[in-house]
Amino acid sequence: MVLRRVLSLLLIIILLIISYFFNTYSANYPSKLRADLISFDFDMKIFLYCLIAIFLLSTFMAAIPFRNKRYGYKFFLVFISMNLVFIIINFIGSSKQYFEKKNEYEYLLVKTKQRAESDMKTDLIKCYYFGGDFIFDNLYRDHQKIGKEIDSLTKTYGVIYINKGGAIDDISIELNNRYEEYTESFLEKRNGKKWKYKMKKEIELLKNKYKK
């Protein structure tokens, strides 16, 4: 009897852990599950609050008389049952979230491929990047002019780089990577195998003209 209870409790703990990680994974799809996605500050607190609420509710319900059953038996039965309900609800919610994210991502993948194909036809690949821009660095003068000259230079390679700002999410990064995969062979065929190295070298020479 004791062994059965211990095994049941271990199974509940394992299911709770799986449930928590699946919830984290579904919330951040299509990103792979990694340490920085696990929020012990917020998500874990919600889980702990739910478990505390289940514990307190089980304590209260076990005190209700029922067929002369002992308190410990009633508490264990209610605690396990309520945890199972919590796990099932969490899995249902996480599954719904997962499929919604998956469908959205697959739709965006199709749109990204269509955009890549359209850009290849116009012979101008639009590469988006995130974060700060070197042309606003204090090392350089006449930022507007250097920006225009760099755009003109990259266009000769069939590429223009567009800054999307500092805010970024994992889906944007993934879609950006896919876009680059779709257009990589096109640019290599157009410009040669070492075109990126050659272009960067030309950009550096151009930038040197505007150094303070």
Steps between C-alpha positions, in 0.01 A plus 500: 500500500780743597703402193199562275454848648869583458494383136181698435658812649817454290288460187312821581828688553638373167178596318507846660859554384416382146189718503700806604767452232241429231324822596829691466577333165156568353513865612834552320446286188687468259797558731665192643465459874800660666595634842441870427137433401416351839369779721533403866400851591149492350396166347635293787325726753165436330561127515598517866197712588274243330665215691467687831132565423450129421676405825284735710181391326593134550561569871157657532312234301671214684346628823151433364365169639470231232422129563716494812816534292813620672618859451830397336322277248251774407772766475716284272203409279385860461855633454582249224163548327526880497856490372391272217222745409753787511742307277227411247378863483857622458572247223180597317585871524863445395397276208258763374772766531751273322277437198404868474868601502589220258229600250601866524867414449429276200289778345785749552746251348290486183487880487877519556565258212267700274681822596837339426382380159358844421823674605710262288288588195560873559873428557505676836521293817379683811705387801360613832719545804431597859667727752715811463643632176868571455429810286384681812832428673692810612804370312344608170387832356218577256285203600234559237747508215690190608170315539397583144839399360493168685148432367619576145797265548297209637243541222772417246508160672120475485459561873364774720525490882206634697514570874192365680591664831610364837190298597510142376334168570596141422249466215648807325849353531386161367314653206798721422727194498260316268490798264880497484495125429255549212709780342853375578546288186354778283748757632791255475412425139461871426811633677737205541589287802691762702267788427432583866870531581558718193201723580602544866850597389358766268271629779798534734692699237199724454459552874865596538436805279256632758700440815547808715 
